[in-house]
């Protein structure tokens, strides 16, 4: 039995350790995701309703996901979107669908909150099953070099990225200029 709920302050230390463990052996990680979560919680980009934990029946936190505000900027306009980063599942609970449940639940809350899209950098074989496709399909790029197949976006509503083009601008807490 798994319960997905909004993260609470009492969860912060558990989420810190869970995130550290989740990324410890990940090849494409800077192993700083747990510090990123802490910085983002204190940022203007933070949306408490979109910081979610997956809790087991015995109250153990098995996973966490965080969506924060970001912008897509072109010469004339700025568009609001969300960054999905990171999604963390404790190694003891990986490959059980917890990450999928967190993503789908987060998408639902984001859509109910009026957001129309989500941007992420992630594994090209995992995220397309949630509707993610290359950001280049929408005319959206990143302010740094990444393999094109790893920069992805999803429209939470029909045409959520229609006429949205530009460069992703992450909150300063991501450490990206």
Beta strands, then each sheet from edge to edge (+ up, - down):
strand 1: 2-6
strand 2: 46-56
strand 3: 61-73
strand 4: 78-89
strand 5: 117-121
strand 6: 133-134
strand 7: 140-141
strand 8: 151-155
strand 9: 166-169
sheet 1: 1+ 2- 3+ 4- 5- 8+ 6-
sheet 2: 1+ 2- 3+ 9- 7-
end
